[in-house]
Amino acid sequence: MDILVSGAGIAGPALAHCLHAHGHRVTVVERAPAPRPGGWAVDFRGRVHLGVLERTGLLPLLRPHATRTGDLAVVDAAGRRVATMPAAVFSGDLEILRGDLSRVLIDATRGHTRYTFGIRISSLAQDPSGVDVTFDDGSTGRFDLVVGADGLRSAVRRLAFGDDPGVLRPLGLHGCVFTVPGSLSLPDGALYTEPGRSVTVASPHGRDGVVQLFFTHSQQVYRRERATVAAAFQGAGWRVAELLDAMAATEDWWFDEATQVVLDRWSSGRVVLLGDAAHAAGPGGNGTGLAVVGAYVLASELARSTPSALPAALERYEAVMRPYAATCQRQAAGGAAFLAPATARQIAQRDRFFRMMGGLPPLRRLFSWMATRTATAVRLPDYEWPGSHVVA
């Protein structure tokens, strides 16, 4: 089939890789002018994520780019270590910077996938045999299938399912990510928390530091501007003022509200949604793993079908992935209480738990299992992968 994918972040290129393996012709369009660098580290964890990466041949491409980030030092306002957050909590079995992951996936698929940046879909018109697409530059095309892998605020979702704001479920948490120069001499990994706000810094691969800020706020409408973040962290201790100064000059700045996407269905005729466009979970919801596993499942179900039986294949894809995505969303729903505890007492309780884990290896192993169980909460059908062996 001729398949159009909107979105060149993670889900789109991963799907292009899987679709090509099954013989489809893939075009990927992306509204950004170029692949987006930077971003916080994302992770894969457990047998399901790693099994899909191994079977599809992506695992050996990604391992050289692993951050290999260790435990995080939980620090107080004076920079003293008060506890240690185990790496299993946040880095999984394979951690990689989001920008590195996107670049590897795009590089792996450029030879057989047509990528066009700086363009977006402006209209869709489908009939039983295909979808006519118009792009915002005036060009057109006809495709057997259109996939919306274009994130939380998916344009494909809006065009195919309507602009219903009710599908977005805010979690009451806001996040910001940016890089700072290595000259700041930040710790390799540290977490600082005050009631309702937290700062995490890391220096993966010994590069410039990556800063992640989380904060809670009761307001539902927030301007995505640096001034908003600076105001939310005004007066914070540790090295936050220094980091905010660096934020003002950085180029790869990202800020948004943690939001889930909840839809009654993920496909409409010959249009289907993938990744965050279908089921964004929010921080701690295995979103990257869901995107890659979903790409594998969607491509595999299409391979079991014919173009004339496309709706049935899309229904099978959703039947496999929907319970999995719902489980991950339930886990992420409590992310604010962990990432930005509301009170000093809750912060102290969290830090006390981390100190206990450090002194009790069985407790550490138990927590590692708990951090992975949601990522493995799906049993995938025994799909055939062209030219590969079956992964247990």
C-alpha positions, -999 to 999 in steps of 0.1 A, spaced: 0 0 0 9 37 -3 8 50 33 10 85 45 23 91 80 20 125 97 47 131 123 84 125 122 91 123 160 92 88 174 60 69 164 61 80 127 97 69 118 92 37 139 61 29 119 79 37 86 106 11 96 80 -16 103 58 -8 73 88 -10 49 97 -44 63 63 -56 51 67 -41 17 47 -9 19 56 25 4 57 52 30 57 90 30 63 109 62 54 146 65 64 168 95 53 203 102 87 212 118 113 225 94 138 197 104 141 168 128 139 182 163 170 178 185 173 179 222 148 168 247 149 148 279 159 111 281 132 85 273 134 48 281 124 13 271 118 -12 298 109 -49 302 106 -78 278 78 -63 256 97 -31 247 131 -48 243 115 -78 225 100 -55 199 132 -35 195 152 -68 190 128 -84 166 126 -53 144 164 -49 143 163 -15 161 180 -26 193 215 -27 180 210 7 164 199 23 197 223 7 222 254 28 212 233 59 220 222 48 255 228 74 281 238 49 308 227 74 334 231 61 369 213 69 401 201 104 408 213 123 438 183 138 457 197 171 470 185 199 494 187 236 489 224 236 499 232 208 473 237 181 500 227 146 490 197 136 512 187 104 493 194 85 461 168 78 434 176 44 418 181 45 380 154 19 377 128 45 386 134 67 356 159 51 331 145 16 325 166 -10 307 176 13 278 176 51 281 182 74 252 178 111 246 146 118 227 165 137 200 190 109 196 162 83 193 143 104 166 175 109 146 184 72 147 150 62 135 150 87 107 185 78 96 175 41 96 145 48 73 157 76 49 168 51 23 133 38 17 109 65 32 101 98 16 104 125 43 91 160 38 96 186 65 80 220 69 46 208 57 13 196 72 -19 180 62 -47 206 57 -76 184 46 -86 147 42 -114 133 20 -118 96 19 -139 70 1 -139 32 3 -108 28 -17 -85 56 -5 -78 90 10 -73 122 -9 -50 145 10 -43 182 6 -12 198 22 -8 233 33 16 241 4 -12 233 -20 1 199 -31 -21 169 -31 -19 131 -30 -39 99 -27 -31 72 -3 -44 38 8 -40 47 45 -33 79 65 -17 76 99 -17 104 125 15 100 145 16 137 151 14 139 189 -8 153 216 -24 180 195 -27 159 164 -39 177 133 -49 143 118 -71 136 148 -88 170 144 -94 165 107 -107 129 110 -125 129 143 -134 165 149 -120 192 172 -134 179 205 -114 195 234 -129 168 257 -104 142 244 -76 161 262 -74 153 300 -49 176 318 -30 160 347 -24 193 366 13 191 359 35 213 337 69 204 323 98 222 307 130 208 291 161 226 279 198 222 277 225 243 294 262 246 287 286 222 303 305 252 317 279 254 345 295 223 360 262 207 370 261 173 388 259 143 365 224 136 379 205 155 406 169 161 417 158 191 438 122 194 450 102 221 467 64 218 473 47 218 439 79 221 418 110 201 411 142 203 390 162 175 376 195 178 359 216 153 341 247 152 318 243 121 296 273 112 276 292 139 294 276 165 271 259 198 280 235 195 308 198 186 303 174 203 327 138 192 333 114 213 354 80 202 367 55 222 385 18 221 394 -8 248 392 -45 249 395 -51 271 364 -61 252 333 -50 278 308 -13 285 306 8 305 281 36 284 268 63 310 273 96 311 292 82 338 314 56 314 327 83 289 338 104 316 353 74 329 373 66 294 385 101 289 399 107 324 412 125 323 446 133 286 444 165 274 461 195 253 451 208 264 417 175 272 402 181 309 396 213 300 377 194 275 356 166 300 348 192 324 336 206 297 313 170 289 301 166 324 288 194 319 263 188 283 253 175 274 218 160 239 223 134 249 248 102 229 252 72 235 276 37 220 278 11 208 302 10 170 309 -21 158 293 -37 125 284 -57 117 253 -88 96 257 -107 86 226 -136 62 219 -119 49 188 -86 53 171 -96 48 135 -121 62 110 -123 44 77 -88 46 62 -74 70 88 -58 57 121 -40 73 150 -8 61 166 12 70 197 3 102 216 -22 112 190 -43 82 200 -35 77 237 -10 102 252 -4 90 288 18 118 303 50 115 323 57 80 336 32 64 312 57 45 290 48 68 261 79 60 240 76 23 245 39 25 236 47 44 204 72 18 192 52 -12 203 21 3 186 40 8 154 50 -28 154 14 -40 161 -1 -17 135 23 -28 108 19 -65 118 -19 -63 117 -18 -46 83 5 -75 71 -22 -100 81 -48 -82 60 -55 -69 25 -62 -33 14 -99 -42 10 -101 -55 46 -83 -25 61 -109 -15 87 -107 -50 103 -69 -47 106 -72 -14 123 -98 -28 147 -74 -56 156 -46 -32 162 -68 -12 186 -80 -43 204 -44 -53 212 -31 -18 221 -61 -2 239 -60 -21 272 -22 -17 273 -25 21 267 -52 24 294 -30 6 319 -1 30 312 -25 60 315 -36 49 349 0 47 361 8 82 347 -23 97 364 -4 98 397 27 114 382 22 148 397 23 134 432 57 118 425 73 144 402 62 175 421 48 166 456 25 192 470 39 195 505 72 193 524 58 163 542 52 144 510 87 153 498 102 140 530 82 108 528 94 102 492 130 108 502 127 85 532 115 57 509 145 62 486 169 60 516 152 28 527 157 13 492 194 21 493 198 1 525 175 -28 516 184 -45 483 153 -67 483 132 -35 485 152 -20 456 145 -51 435 108 -50 443 106 -13 433 125 -22 400 99 -48 393 70 -24 401 85 2 378 86 -23 349 53 -42 354 31 -17 336 55 -17 306 50 -55 303 12 -54 307 4 -67 273 6 -101 255 14 -95 218 2 -120 192 29 -141 176 34 -119 145 57 -130 117 85 -105 111 101 -107 76 135 -125 78 136 -126 116 134 -152 143 107 -154 169 116 -135 200 104 -151 232 
